[in-house]
Amino acid sequence: MKDVWNRTLLEHAHALEKREYSSRELTAAFLERIEEKDAMLGAFLSVDREGAMEAAEASDGRRKRGEERGPLDGIPYSLKDNICAKGLPLTCGSRILEDYLSPYDATVTVRLRQAGAVLLGKNNMDEFAMGSATEYSALGVTVNPHDPERVPGGSSGGSAAAVAAGESVFSLGTDTGGSVRQPAAFCGVYGLKPTYGVLSRYGVASMATSLDCVGLLAKSPMDCAVLLDALSGKDPRDATSKEYSREALSYQAHSGLSDLRIALVGNFYETATDAEILDGLREAVRLFGDGGAVIETVRLPLPKQALAAYTVLSSAEASSNLSRYDGVRFGRRSSEAQTLGALYSDSRSEGFGSEVKRRILFGTDMLLDENRSFYYVRAQRVREMVRQEMGDLLKHYDLILTPTTTTPAFKRGDRPTPIELYYADLCTVYANLSGFPALSIPFGKNKEGLPLAVQLTARPMEEGLLLAAARFLEEERHEHF
């Protein structure tokens, strides 16, 4: 089987329908690809070869009987290792869950199984989704497929790298402050953070509950549309989940850009100090303008305050969420502890990595009585201001255009300081604080061959418009280059 690694989900679906190859052949090819490439890449923490082949054979059987379930039937994919898949490891990239097996499926996993998709395995991630490089995993390092000396981004770096390297047709990750979009930008794939609540979080190990979203990593905007169709919808097990109009998504994903109003954010533009990222942003502006869109430069308020609010809120929620890993109910249990208090502290000290410990300590400090009103409550107020300002801006514009990241992928081992690490999320945290949908769009490469990207943000529940705009850029660049 030749050239299957770069094909999109829909191209594979068409090939399966035409009987160019079977799901069994396709799945075997991807498993061979993982075996061949992943020792160097490090995108997978576990591979379910037996389960994948069984699912592929079941898909082929349905196809022979004329019982196909749709475009996802027989398509190999992977999951970030904080999303539950029954009977498979759920490590969250941490020693504290190193030997833990999930007892049930996440809702998104259930819906993919119902659609007939074939789960290959679980992808590496920064420990408990805390990091921007996938170097903070306690279970191994993932490298960038475009340059093994570079990071793939994080925390969903394993998922982005797997898709970019042709080890998986698509992957699901999680996005708390940019953890799908930033690795998508570094690896040159599409990364979609939907509106908060569009994809159920049931069965997803929480970092910061009010910010976490399941996100999509794929090779084309239409692949993202297909995945949203299959995965969205109200879930009675997740009170924050929302109903979703799939017909509107399908329509908007094919619509044009006539009279579209786009806000180019000037203060993010100035922040993106990498010259080639700025050049890409200018080219996106030109293409949108040539396509009939009206583009105006605006400024988003409170960039430093928004970043600080995200840091306080995400750390405080992580401190609360990770308190469940106490050595009693599940996960690592210290063998040396003699008292209950020692069991708690020793299990966490042995199981958590340095970045997780630092954020837990910071978040706990933010929640102390003497600090809560000054830091946590103020952060909530800033969050509401951000949500209001974003909503007001999108009353006048259809989309907001920014860089996804301020730099291309940085070198492995060149870990940013904690402050630099937080500033890496400057362009992405607005979407999480507001709950609005945002999409990272691969947009060429720099002189070193590293992927570049731009980001679009839309009003809640308007993912279809994001994907339509991304498809326009995809077609225009293909036509001109």
C-alpha positions in Angstrom: 0.0 0.0 0.0 1.6 3.2 -1.2 1.0 6.8 -0.2 -1.7 6.0 2.5 0.1 8.0 5.2 -0.7 11.4 3.8 -4.3 10.7 2.9 -7.1 12.5 4.7 -9.9 10.7 6.6 -12.4 11.4 3.7 -9.9 10.1 1.1 -9.5 6.8 3.1 -13.3 6.6 3.5 -13.7 6.9 -0.3 -11.0 4.3 -0.9 -12.7 1.9 1.5 -16.0 2.4 -0.2 -14.5 1.7 -3.6 -12.8 -1.4 -2.2 -9.3 -0.1 -3.1 -8.2 -1.7 0.1 -9.9 -3.2 3.2 -9.9 -1.8 6.7 -7.8 -4.8 7.8 -5.2 -3.9 5.2 -5.3 -0.2 6.1 -5.1 -0.9 9.9 -2.2 -3.4 9.4 -0.4 -0.7 7.4 -0.7 1.8 10.1 0.4 -0.7 12.8 3.4 -1.4 10.7 4.1 2.3 10.3 3.9 2.7 14.1 6.3 -0.2 14.6 8.7 1.3 12.0 8.6 5.0 13.1 7.6 5.2 16.7 10.8 4.1 18.4 12.2 7.4 17.2 9.1 9.5 17.3 7.6 8.4 20.7 4.1 9.4 19.8 2.4 6.3 21.3 2.5 5.1 24.9 0.5 2.0 24.2 -0.7 0.2 21.0 -3.7 -2.2 20.9 -2.7 -4.3 17.9 -5.2 -7.1 18.7 -8.1 -4.8 19.4 -7.4 -2.7 16.3 -7.3 -5.7 14.0 -10.6 -7.1 15.5 -12.3 -3.8 14.9 -11.0 -3.6 11.4 -12.2 -7.0 10.5 -15.6 -6.2 12.0 -15.7 -3.1 9.8 -14.9 -5.2 6.7 -17.7 -7.6 7.6 -20.2 -4.7 7.8 -19.1 -3.4 4.5 -19.5 -6.8 2.8 -23.0 -7.1 4.3 -23.9 -3.5 3.2 -24.0 -2.3 6.8 -21.5 0.6 6.7 -21.9 3.1 9.4 -20.6 6.2 7.6 -17.2 7.8 6.7 -15.5 6.8 10.0 -16.2 3.1 9.6 -12.8 1.3 9.4 -10.7 4.4 9.8 -7.6 4.0 12.2 -7.2 6.7 14.9 -5.6 7.3 18.2 -6.4 8.9 21.6 -4.5 11.2 23.9 -3.8 9.1 27.0 -6.1 11.1 29.3 -9.2 9.9 27.3 -10.7 6.7 28.6 -10.9 3.6 26.4 -12.1 0.5 28.3 -9.4 -2.1 29.1 -6.6 0.1 27.8 -4.0 2.1 29.8 -5.0 5.5 31.1 -1.7 7.0 32.3 -2.1 10.8 31.7 1.7 10.6 31.1 2.3 10.2 34.8 4.0 7.6 37.1 1.0 7.9 39.5 -1.2 6.1 36.9 1.5 4.1 35.1 -0.2 0.8 35.5 -3.9 1.9 35.5 -6.3 0.5 33.0 -9.5 2.3 32.2 -12.7 0.5 33.4 -15.0 2.3 30.9 -15.1 4.3 27.7 -15.3 8.1 27.5 -18.4 9.3 25.6 -16.2 10.4 22.6 -14.7 6.9 22.5 -18.2 5.3 22.6 -19.3 7.5 19.7 -16.2 6.6 17.7 -16.8 2.9 18.4 -20.4 3.3 17.3 -19.2 5.0 14.1 -16.9 2.0 13.4 -13.6 3.8 13.8 -10.5 1.6 14.7 -8.6 2.6 17.8 -4.8 2.0 17.3 -3.7 3.1 20.8 -3.0 5.9 23.2 -0.7 8.9 22.5 1.9 10.5 24.7 1.2 13.8 26.5 2.7 16.2 29.0 1.9 14.8 32.5 -1.8 15.6 33.3 -1.8 18.0 30.3 0.6 20.4 32.0 3.2 21.6 29.5 3.8 22.8 25.9 6.4 20.4 24.6 5.5 16.8 25.5 8.8 16.8 27.4 7.0 16.8 30.7 5.7 13.3 30.2 7.0 10.9 32.8 6.8 8.0 30.4 8.9 9.2 27.5 9.6 12.1 25.1 7.9 12.7 21.8 9.8 14.5 19.0 8.6 16.6 16.1 8.2 14.6 12.8 9.5 17.5 10.8 12.7 17.7 12.8 13.6 15.2 15.6 15.6 17.9 17.3 12.5 19.9 17.9 9.5 19.5 20.2 6.0 18.6 18.8 4.3 21.0 21.2 2.0 20.0 24.0 0.3 18.9 25.9 -1.3 16.9 23.0 2.1 16.5 21.3 1.8 12.8 20.9 -1.5 13.1 19.1 -0.3 15.8 16.8 2.9 14.0 16.0 1.1 10.8 15.2 -1.2 12.5 12.7 1.6 14.5 11.1 3.9 11.4 10.8 1.2 9.2 9.3 0.9 6.9 12.3 -2.8 7.8 12.7 -5.4 9.2 10.3 -6.7 11.5 13.1 -6.5 11.8 16.8 -8.4 13.3 19.7 -6.6 15.4 22.3 -7.6 17.9 24.9 -7.2 21.7 24.9 -7.1 23.6 28.2 -5.2 26.7 27.1 -4.1 25.7 23.6 -3.0 22.1 24.1 -4.5 21.0 20.8 -3.9 24.1 18.7 -0.3 24.7 19.7 1.0 21.2 18.8 -1.1 21.2 15.7 0.8 24.4 14.7 4.2 22.9 15.5 3.4 19.7 13.6 1.6 21.1 10.6 -1.9 19.7 11.0 -5.3 21.1 11.8 -6.2 21.5 15.4 -9.8 22.4 16.5 -10.9 23.4 19.9 -14.7 23.4 19.7 -17.1 25.5 21.7 -17.0 24.5 25.4 -19.6 21.7 25.8 -19.9 20.7 22.1 -17.9 17.5 22.8 -18.6 15.6 26.0 -15.9 15.5 28.7 -17.3 12.4 30.3 -14.4 9.9 30.6 -11.7 12.6 30.2 -9.2 12.9 33.1 -9.6 16.5 34.2 -6.9 19.1 34.5 -9.0 22.3 34.8 -12.7 21.4 34.4 -14.1 24.8 33.4 -11.4 25.2 30.6 -10.9 21.6 29.3 -12.2 20.7 25.9 -11.8 17.6 23.8 -10.2 18.7 20.6 -9.6 17.3 17.1 -6.3 16.8 15.2 -6.7 16.0 11.5 -5.3 16.6 8.1 -8.1 18.7 6.6 -11.0 21.0 7.6 -13.5 18.6 6.2 -12.1 15.8 8.3 -12.7 18.0 11.3 -16.3 18.5 10.1 -16.9 14.7 9.8 -15.5 14.2 13.3 -17.7 16.9 14.8 -20.8 15.3 13.1 -20.0 12.0 14.7 -18.9 13.2 18.2 -21.0 16.2 19.1 -24.4 16.2 20.9 -25.9 16.3 24.3 -24.5 13.8 26.8 -26.6 13.1 29.9 -23.4 12.2 31.8 -21.9 15.6 31.2 -24.0 18.5 32.5 -21.9 21.0 30.5 -22.6 19.3 27.1 -24.7 21.1 24.5 -27.0 20.2 21.7 -25.4 20.8 18.3 -26.8 21.5 14.8 -25.0 19.1 12.5 -26.9 20.3 9.5 -25.6 23.9 10.1 -22.0 22.5 10.3 -22.3 20.7 7.0 -23.8 23.7 5.3 -21.3 26.2 6.6 -18.3 23.9 5.8 -19.2 24.3 2.1 -20.2 27.9 2.1 -18.2 30.9 0.7 -16.7 33.9 2.3 -18.6 36.7 0.6 -18.9 39.8 2.8 -17.2 38.0 5.7 -15.8 40.4 8.3 -12.5 39.4 9.9 -10.8 41.2 12.9 -7.0 41.0 12.7 -5.8 41.4 16.2 -3.0 44.0 16.2 -1.6 43.4 19.7 -1.1 39.6 18.9 0.3 40.6 15.5 2.9 42.7 17.3 3.6 39.9 19.8 4.4 37.4 17.1 8.0 38.4 16.8 9.0 35.6 14.4 9.2 37.3 11.0 8.1 34.3 9.0 5.0 33.8 11.2 4.2 37.5 10.5 4.7 36.9 6.8 2.3 34.0 6.9 -0.3 36.1 8.7 0.0 38.8 6.0 -0.5 36.2 3.3 -3.6 34.9 5.0 -4.9 38.5 5.2 -4.2 38.9 1.5 -6.0 35.7 0.5 -9.0 36.5 2.6 -9.2 40.0 1.2 -8.9 38.7 -2.4 -11.7 36.3 -1.6 -14.1 39.1 -0.7 -13.6 39.3 3.1 -13.4 42.7 4.9 -10.5 42.8 7.3 -9.9 45.4 9.9 -7.2 45.7 12.6 -8.4 45.6 16.2 -6.9 45.2 19.7 -8.0 42.6 22.2 -7.9 44.0 25.7 -6.0 42.7 28.8 -3.5 40.3 27.1 -1.3 40.0 30.2 -4.3 40.0 32.5 -6.0 37.3 30.5 -2.8 35.1 30.6 -2.5 35.7 34.4 -6.2 34.8 34.9 -5.8 31.6 32.9 -2.7 30.7 35.0 -4.5 31.2 38.3 -7.7 29.5 37.3 -6.1 26.5 35.6 -3.7 25.9 38.5 -6.4 26.3 41.1 -8.7 23.8 39.3 -5.8 21.4 38.7 -5.0 21.5 42.4 -8.6 20.5 43.2 -8.9 17.9 40.5 -5.6 16.1 41.2 -6.4 15.7 44.9 -8.2 12.5 44.0 -4.8 10.8 43.4 -4.2 10.0 47.0 -2.8 6.5 46.9 -6.1 5.0 48.3 -8.7 4.7 45.5 -6.6 4.2 42.4 -3.1 4.8 41.0 0.3 4.5 42.6 0.4 3.7 46.3 3.5 4.3 48.3 4.8 1.1 50.0 6.8 3.0 52.6 4.0 5.0 54.3 3.1 4.2 57.9 0.2 6.6 58.4 -2.7 7.8 56.2 -1.1 11.3 56.0 2.2 9.8 54.9 0.4 7.6 52.3 -1.1 10.7 50.7 2.1 12.7 50.7 4.4 9.9 49.7 2.2 8.5 46.9 1.9 12.0 45.4 5.6 12.8 45.9 6.6 9.6 44.2 4.0 9.7 41.5 3.8 13.3 40.3 6.5 15.0 38.3 8.1 18.4 39.0 5.8 20.5 36.7 2.6 18.9 38.2 3.9 19.5 41.7 4.7 23.1 40.9 1.2 23.8 39.5 -0.5 22.0 42.4 1.4 24.1 44.9 0.7 27.3 43.0 -3.0 26.5 42.6 -3.3 25.5 46.3 -1.8 28.8 47.3 -4.3 30.7 45.2 -7.1 29.0 47.0 -5.9 29.7 50.5 -8.3 32.0 52.5 -5.9 34.8 52.6 -5.3 34.7 48.8 -8.6 33.6 47.3 -10.3 37.0 47.1 -7.1 38.8 45.8 -6.1 36.2 43.2 -8.8 33.6 42.4 -11.8 35.9 42.6 -10.0 38.6 40.6 -9.1 36.0 38.0 -12.7 35.0 37.6 -13.6 38.7 37.1 -11.0 39.0 34.4 -12.3 35.9 32.8 -15.8 37.4 32.6 -14.3 40.6 31.1 -12.5 38.6 28.5 -15.7 36.7 27.6 -17.7 40.0 27.4 -15.0 41.7 25.2 -14.7 38.7 22.9 -18.5 38.6 22.6 -18.7 42.3 21.8 -16.0 42.0 19.2 -17.7 39.1 17.5 -21.0 41.1 17.3 -19.2 43.3 14.7 -16.9 40.6 13.1 -17.5 37.0 12.0 -13.9 35.8 12.8 -10.9 36.8 14.7 -7.5 36.2 13.0 -4.3 35.8 15.1 -1.1 33.7 15.0 -1.5 30.3 16.7 2.0 30.6 18.3 4.6 33.3 18.5 7.4 31.0 17.3 7.8 27.8 15.4 8.7 24.6 17.2 11.6 25.1 19.6 14.5 22.7 20.2 14.2 19.7 22.5 15.8 20.3 25.8 15.5 24.0 25.4 12.8 24.2 28.0 11.2 27.6 28.5 11.2 29.1 32.0 7.7 28.9 33.7 7.1 32.5 32.7 8.1 31.8 29.1 6.0 28.6 29.2 2.9 30.6 30.1 3.6 33.2 27.4 3.6 30.5 24.8 -0.2 30.3 25.4 -0.7 34.0 24.8 -2.6 33.6 21.5 -4.6 30.6 22.5 -6.0 31.2 26.1 -8.7 33.6 25.0 -10.7 30.8 23.4 -10.6 28.8 26.6 -11.4 31.6 28.9 -14.4 32.6 26.7 -15.4 29.1 25.7 -15.4 30.1 22.0 -14.3 27.8 19.2 -10.9 28.2 17.7 -9.0 26.5 14.9 -5.2 26.3 14.1 -4.7 26.2 10.4 -1.3 25.0 8.9 0.0 27.7 6.7 3.3 26.9 5.0 6.8 26.3 6.4 9.7 28.5 7.3 13.2 28.3 5.8 14.1 25.5 8.1 11.2 23.4 7.0 9.2 23.9 10.2 5.4 24.3 10.0 3.8 27.6 10.5 0.1 28.3 11.3 -2.6 30.9 11.8 -5.6 30.8 14.1 -9.2 31.7 13.7 -11.8 32.2 16.5 -15.5 32.4 16.0 -18.7 32.9 17.9 -20.0 29.9 20.0 -21.4 27.0 18.0 -20.0 28.4 14.7 -17.4 25.8 14.0 -18.7 25.4 10.5 -17.7 29.0 9.7 -14.2 28.3 11.0 -13.9 25.2 8.8 -15.3 27.0 5.8 -12.7 29.7 6.2 -9.9 27.1 6.7 -11.1 25.3 3.6 -10.9 28.5 1.6 -7.3 29.1 2.7 -6.5 25.4 1.9 -7.9 25.7 -1.6 -6.4 29.1 -2.4 -2.9 28.0 -1.3 -3.2 24.8 -3.3 -4.2 26.7 -6.3 -1.3 29.2 -6.0 1.4 26.9 -4.9 
